[in-house]
């Protein structure tokens, strides 16, 4: 007898001995396989001979001991399994399985469920919405929620701004006081210890808050937000705990003297506000919750609101309503629609306006409206104009930015891997954060004392804390204006301080130190953003370039550049370009980031050079490595889907990529089977098939039911003894009440009698799940999946019988490697951790 | 015997008498039907009893004369047809069929074909692209094409700018000369006649060019471009003829003195350039063509390039690279991907930069780089700052803008309908254009002479032509600075001229006249944009509001507004807000338009009030009518798809909306059948079914073949006598050579012998077309169609047999009416003209 089989990731199973069972070899390139591969009969597998040159995915084995083996299912399985091990070994030999840290996906990440389950309950509920009153009401309430999101995000932004500014000023005033006193009295160890002590205490508190309350609140949250908008469920991301840890944490991180900003976390905070308002419920830490309304409790609506929240957060942080809107929409591009865009833009604008109002009020006059965001680069004394001759300089800077950005990413990647392997205990994380805070203070102290760069130029910000240290004659220590302030204040000083404020030596030292601190800080278990440190690093070396240009072209009016002019007005321009280059090199700018920076600069005519350098720094950086956020996503193994199917995948079929075998249910299923299946399998969706007594387990596809639905049905005991009429006292609201934290199997308690009952799944399953035929090519499957934001895509055979399931991870594992500018396809491993 | 039947648009057909045939009643709401409706057997039509309360779409008829009727297929059809006529009559009684001009789709508009046909030829070609070299080359060439698009668009923009500016200055200088001479010598009829004469001649030439060369070049082209990006094929839109008519036409329209701008047409011109470069071929008017390369000749790639072209056009016109990018992407939202966005942005940036360079060069110094677009609003003497107290005034202006914009749209709609009904001859169109040009001159002349508003304030533009007419003492006629210039110059004068330049009487007269001229001009058979006239109207009444505010609050420092301050610096601000309001009211701003205006203003901090007024004017306008472009699209009956399925459609199924019966082919089909079918039917896609001898015409779905493919196959004679091996000497390039202008059936010439041959469709059809089961709900079908940009979606029964086809028009006919802010669903008619 001829058996056709193959190996998948999960092993080999034989469903039925009577028929020739076909399995496929994962989604490897079959040319690489060390076997002789022969096509099976032509009629049976038409897909294989469409291109005669293409080898088939099946492996044929001749079974010697026919009669004996056939009669025994187990022995066949054993035989195949041994063959399978053999295959696996050979695969390893061929280097196809080469586990690397970034080349994997983690199985715990699930898709969001954007697809509407159109079962009877849903259709019944929709009947209610048929009236114009309801349609209008829903429309209005969506706008209202968006408005509230904008207002609350602005309130949060203004509060954080106020608290950080006041407390930071207090802290640095105190340190400066000791500094200036002790420089005379030779007791400089006092400010040093005090600085390190303050940093240590506050940072440890912040790190502990994040680590124990909600580790998801670490970092800027933007990689998570982007993944969520891409369609991945991130448990814990949008909870009240995360909100507390994020907002309090970011205040502590900045007061703790870490090289981080409060802008990135605003996007996350805004998203949490949006999710909370959208769900109409707050789950407190103690398990209690307040519930307002439940109409928008599904992934689809929450994602829409969250887009508004993320946009509002970015808009509040940078005063960039357009940039914020684009930020939200570019990841979720396949779900764009004009209506949603308009709402997101609205909330973004409300947030910007309210932030402007509130911060202007904090600064004294609410009607002035000059601070639409937490950070702005618009206080240039002269108009930002650029000359054509400066463009080559800018391009050169962009190349530097791309290279140093890539270096930042690579170093941070190594550190992240190291942290994941060795620093994965909670207490170690907290200690590390404290250490970084102390080192930050110590290094800043050392530089200020060691370099002693004195200047008499008044800093741009009249409220800035300046320490004299060893300087005399009313001069002050130039580095003190950079270190005795928040990273944001430091950035502003670098952009706007007059030409002679900062000497080249100070700047070089600052760049090196801040670069290293930035690398070390990003990825700590504290709430922190990477925007501001990136910009500050870039602004510092941009200033250096500006100084260099000023010296290289002393007085050459022919070139159109006049150095005395540069001295007066242009060094801030170079700092700005440097900041943009560095940010572009680290984060790999997208169109949204470009718009954000242009909006921050408040000058569109200068937008053109900014766009050019951002593009070039991205290209240069991409040539070496991925961006920081993408690197984060990769290390966490989150299965985000790119916008298009990777090239070179045309010869893969749905049957090659699908997960199988499937667990299926009949339309009327025994409670015992359901319970057992939920316990044993980790699948989140189960195809429901026709109950065909002639061919058990081989019925036509009837629909798809989700694990969450089954759990609710079991919990609510919607079943009855066979032959009786099943109870139907359940509404769609009962399902919604469990959103978004669903039940676990362990919470289900069933008696033995109940287990013998039957559950009628018909009213609950989704009767029209999206399906594809097994011959569908991977690019088509991909487009379908991505375009519609699916979670499950059932693969059927020609007779409409489910054969397997394509989920996000099956598609996300195909990646284009863009190493050194060349394109190649690679397959990621799927691991449990 | 019980027969289940229903009426569709196309009539009633009976496929088989043996089974109970099911037809559905179009997609009407069945509650409205005047029949008694009963469900058929439960098992047969499970979908109907999923919600027991929902009435079924089938109509039951008891046939009296059972035996006789059943034996005769024709008599049944006749019987049903009579019933069908009866139903149609009753439908009319119920007002369901109420033909209105805007409530229809025109059947000639087809979908673009974004879906890749994965047949053997395609897969063979893809093999070639497997190498890294090819992937990199394709990638590079895409960027290169985008770069060229940007450069060429900028070249075009600069050329148009140069020609228009020079010639317009000549023309108006001449008129001014006669004006000033004749005011003294009492011969004012001379300049009047001369002005009217010049306008008449030039405009008639422009109108003739557009009307005879390519009528698609009329108007701004933006409604067409938006429809194309939405996925509708617009024949003739992207041709060389259209390019010539558009670019020469717009120069003539402006020189001809029409109230129109050259900015809108830039988007169209840019798109044509992009399509030409993308196709690598120019088809000249005489039927000849130059071909460079064919790799990108499919709708998918061309659409991508065209997005870049449209963006470049907008970017060149307004100096708005971000706005241009958004313009392209917001219509095509479901096809976004970051890679494409980045390329579009690149070409848009290149266009902006090159335009800047070229126009700066025309103005004297190419390194100055101060003119990134054809029109800019950034020459305000003082910083554009706004006070909180001004916001209510702005909101009031936004309401005016929304109302007057809606009035503009309504009036233009009435005019368009009138034109379509009565002015549809070519010579009438040309005469009308000439008439408008003469009236424009006459009215301007009348106002200048009649109002005689003299001012001594020098106009903002030192090169502006000013006529004295009756003014003395070195004063000049205030209206002459508005009328003796291009509409663009007029807009600039209104925005930037000093406070006392234009008196209230002149402004009121100007607003009224320019509003009416704007309404009359838009829709003429000339190449013309509506941006600039809209902005000019708004700027004029915005200036009026500014003057009003200045007089209402004479000297009240408590309110924070100081009228002398307003007089000095703020009237331009009000003009700008007025311009934004009017544009928003007419076009109904989307996010892209907002960004365009903000970029044009060159001041982001003033972006916030602009965004607010644009939003409010849109809301106010939407409450009354749709925007101008949408109105255009509706009147032309173009089936654009909205972003989401209209609400209230959940109870419609795929089987309710699909077109049927289908024309199908077997995998091996007789040439005669194919030829006949192509001749008789208008379908563009044909399902290919299994050749099942047991049940002819009822086989399983095998694939989908397009009309265009069949025509090429017939033309190339890819068929052979039955039993022989078919020739396969055809490559995918043979199909591409006919892109985008495909063959017609009349071009096929077949002998009788050839007609008896057999064509093997297997290597050519798309083996995995997207399908849905008939039970799929309309929202799901819609999402699938919109999300993937489909052209054909095959509806199958449970056994995978094709039952019908859903095309764009089947979905686009469902519209939400947003009249007076209330939502309701309406169904458009599909007509041939």
Interface residues (C-beta under 8 A of the other chain):
Chain A: X50 X51 X53 X116 X118 X120 X123 X124 X126 X127 X129 X130 X132 X135 X136 X139 X321 X322 X325 X330 X333 X334 X336 X337 X338 X339 X340 X341 X342 X345 X346 X349 X352 X353 X356 X357 X366 X367 X369 X370 X372 X378 X386 X387 X388 X389 X560 X590 X591 X594 X595 X598 X599 X601 X602 X603 X604 X605 X607 X608 X611 X612 X615 X642 X643 X644 X647 X648 X650 X651 X700 X767 X768 X770 X772 X773 X775 X776 X777 X779 X780 X783 X784 X787 X788 X798 X799 X800 X821 X822 X823 X824
Chain B: X47 X50 X51 X53 X54 X116 X118 X120 X123 X124 X126 X127 X129 X130 X132 X135 X136 X139 X321 X322 X325 X330 X333 X334 X336 X337 X338 X339 X340 X341 X342 X345 X346 X349 X352 X353 X356 X357 X366 X367 X369 X370 X372 X378 X386 X387 X388 X389 X560 X590 X591 X594 X595 X598 X599 X601 X602 X603 X604 X605 X607 X608 X611 X612 X615 X642 X643 X644 X647 X648 X650 X651 X700 X767 X768 X770 X772 X773 X775 X776 X777 X779 X780 X783 X784 X787 X788 X798 X799 X800 X821 X822 X823 X824
